[in-house]
Structure formats: structure tokens, C-alpha cells
Amino acid sequence: MRLRKRVVLATALQISLLLAGVRPGDEVIVPALTFVATANAVAYVGAQPHFADSEEKTLGMDPSKLEEWLSETAVVREGECFNRRTGKRIKAAVAVHVFGHPVDLDPLLEICQRFKLELIEDAAEALGSFYKNRHVVGWGRFGVLSFNGNKTVT
């Protein structure tokens, strides 16, 4: 009998989602204005991406629209957030700092805390960007950068 090895390619976003406890069947909130890799990372861990509105000022996830959607759609039970419509757990939100513009993190963090969501920062385009005199990456549970050839660091 020949043994086969299964090779799994993992990105920093995928690893962050897994470490944050995202499981197959969960739902994860991602911004509508992002590169496809954000939603792909969610799909690669077996979860379902939900697209949240982006705001014009930061180009990132709009905290007020997210709060409105969660208030209508989500319920917190036993310390976890669930989608009333699908019954599935909403485990995380991925904030993408688009083109180096930091997302408005304070209200986003407050919303994530209230709805028991893990916040993951995608700062692939934001190396060297600041939010309130502090570097982005490190506000949420996890923060990721990119070494892709078209990113700031390279």
C-alpha cells in the first residue's frame, strides 16, 4: 500500500482564520472592497464569506453599516455570534487596510467585542501605515502582511 501525502498550501490569512477558531461551516465578514484573496482564504478553510459595505473615507469596512447589519442579522448566544437567518456561527471579521488607508479600528473593535467576533487585520498594502499614532497590525487578534512582489515591503 502506498501512502499519499496531502499538501496544503496555507496563506497568512488562512492560518489566522484557523488560529482564531474559524471552522468549516462558519461565516466570516470581509469587506466588499478587497482583493479576491481575502474571500478565498475564508473559503479555503471551509467557511462562508459575507461581504460588508466599505466606506468612502477609509476604503475599508464601514463600522456603522456593519453594526446595522449585525444588529438585524446576528444574535449572541453562549458567548458566540450566530446568524439568525442561516443558524451558522459568525466567527470573525477581516479588516483590510486598502492602499495603506487604515480602517477606522476603534468602532470596528467595539463592534467585534460586542458581537464576540475575532478581528483579523489584512495589512498587505499597509506596511508603515498608522492608526492613532500606532502601526496597523496588532489591533485585532491577528494581523498579516504580504511579501508578494506588488506589495509595499517588496
SVG drawing of the C-alpha trace seen along z (x, -y; Angstrom):
<svg xmlns="http://www.w3.org/2000/svg" viewBox="-34 -60 45 62">
<polyline fill="none" stroke="black" stroke-width="0.4" points="0.0,0.0 1.3,-3.4 0.9,-6.3 -0.2,-9.6 0.7,-12.9 -1.8,-15.7 -0.1,-19.0 -2.0,-22.0 -0.9,-25.5 -1.7,-28.0 -1.6,-31.7 -1.2,-34.0 -4.9,-34.8 -5.9,-31.2 -3.6,-30.4 -5.0,-33.4 -8.6,-32.3 -7.8,-28.8 -6.0,-30.1 -8.9,-32.4 -11.1,-29.3 -12.9,-29.5 -14.3,-26.1 -15.9,-24.7 -19.5,-26.0 -18.7,-29.2 -19.3,-32.6 -16.7,-35.4 -17.3,-39.0 -15.0,-40.6 -15.1,-44.0 -16.7,-44.4 -13.6,-46.4 -10.8,-43.9 -8.7,-41.6 -10.2,-38.1 -7.6,-36.5 -9.4,-37.7 -12.6,-35.8 -10.6,-32.9 -8.8,-32.5 -12.2,-32.2 -13.4,-29.7 -10.2,-27.7 -10.9,-27.0 -14.4,-25.8 -16.2,-29.0 -18.6,-31.3 -17.5,-34.9 -20.1,-37.6 -19.3,-41.0 -19.7,-44.1 -20.0,-47.6 -16.9,-49.7 -16.8,-53.4 -15.5,-56.1 -13.2,-57.8 -11.0,-54.8 -12.0,-52.4 -12.3,-49.8 -15.1,-48.1 -17.8,-50.6 -18.3,-50.2 -21.8,-51.8 -23.1,-49.6 -21.6,-46.6 -23.2,-47.4 -26.6,-47.9 -26.3,-44.5 -25.2,-42.6 -28.0,-44.2 -30.6,-42.9 -28.9,-39.6 -26.9,-38.3 -27.6,-37.1 -25.1,-36.3 -25.7,-33.1 -23.4,-31.4 -20.6,-33.8 -20.7,-33.3 -22.3,-35.1 -24.9,-33.4 -26.6,-34.4 -30.4,-34.3 -31.2,-33.6 -28.8,-30.7 -28.2,-29.5 -24.5,-29.4 -21.8,-30.8 -20.3,-34.1 -16.8,-33.8 -14.6,-36.6 -14.3,-39.8 -11.3,-40.6 -10.4,-44.3 -8.4,-45.2 -6.3,-48.3 -6.8,-49.1 -4.0,-51.0 -2.4,-51.8 -5.5,-53.6 -6.2,-52.3 -9.7,-51.1 -11.5,-53.0 -10.4,-50.5 -11.9,-51.9 -15.6,-51.4 -14.8,-48.2 -13.1,-46.7 -16.0,-47.7 -18.5,-46.1 -16.4,-42.9 -16.2,-42.8 -19.9,-43.3 -20.8,-40.6 -18.0,-38.2 -16.2,-38.3 -12.4,-37.8 -10.9,-40.7 -8.1,-39.9 -6.2,-42.7 -5.1,-42.3 -2.3,-44.9 -0.8,-43.5 -0.9,-47.0 -0.4,-48.9 3.2,-48.3 4.2,-51.6 0.6,-52.9 -0.6,-54.3 -3.9,-54.4 -3.9,-56.9 -0.1,-57.1 0.3,-53.3 1.1,-51.0 -1.7,-49.0 -1.4,-45.2 -1.7,-44.4 -5.2,-45.9 -7.0,-42.8 -6.4,-39.2 -4.1,-38.7 -2.5,-40.9 -0.9,-39.9 1.5,-41.4 2.4,-40.2 5.7,-39.6 4.1,-39.5 6.0,-41.3 3.4,-44.1 3.3,-44.9 5.0,-47.7 7.6,-45.6 9.0,-44.2"/>
</svg>
